[in-house]
Amino acid sequence: MQGEAERIEVAEALYAITLGAAYTLHMDDEVGSIETGKWADFAVLEEDPTDVPPDALKDVPVWGTVTAGRTYAAVDQ
């Protein structure tokens, strides 16, 4: 399979797009994980990405987002 040797595990990918990205931007004290004192901005998925086959991750629906403590449901397109 093309690119198989370049794949990373789901847990590694989730870290890379959350706390890893925040660390790279020197913002890990403000964002990147859900902790007291940090911005609570995150997406709510309809399925647990750790329970989905890797090839199906791109198809996991987004239920909505939470931004600045407010919940926003995703709009069907």
N, C-alpha and C positions, 0 to 999 in steps of 0.2 A: 504494500500500500504506500502510495506516495506521501512523503513527509512523516511517516510513522516514527522515525527515529528523532524527530524534532518535537514530538508531543510532550506535554507536561501533564501531571496528574491534576484532577479537578481541584483538589485542595490547594495545590500550588498556584493554579490560575486564580482562584478566589483571593488568595493572599496577594497576588500580584496586582489585582485591580482594586484592592481595598487598602490594607495597611502598608503594603509594599509601595504602592503609588504615593501614598501620603508621606512615607518616609523619604522617598526620592524627592518630593517637593518640599521637604523640611516642614511638613504640616502635620506630622503624626501626633503632635500634642493637641491638635484641633479636630482632625478627621481621620477616617480610615478604620475605625472600630467603634462599637457602641459602648461607650463608657460615660460615667458622670463627668460633666464639664466639657464634653465634645459636642460638635454639631450632630444632631440626630437626623441626618439626611441619608436615606437609603431606599432601595427598591424592594418591593415585596413580590416574590415570585410565586406562581401557582403550584410549582413543584419544587421539591428539594433537589438542587443541582447535584448533590452527592449521591442521589438515588437514581439518577437518569443516566442511561448509556451515553458515553462521550459524544457519539455521533448525533444524539438527539438534543444536546444542550442548546443548540441554536434555535430549537423549536419550543423551549420552555416559555410559556406565556408570562408576561409581567402583569400582576394584578393591579399594581399601582406604585406610588412612591409616598414617602414621608419626607417633607421638607419643612424645616423650621417648626417642627412639632405638628404640622397640619398634614392630614392624609388626603391624597388625591388618587382616585381610581383611574386606571388607564382607560383611554377612550378607544372603542373599537374603530378600526380603520377600514 
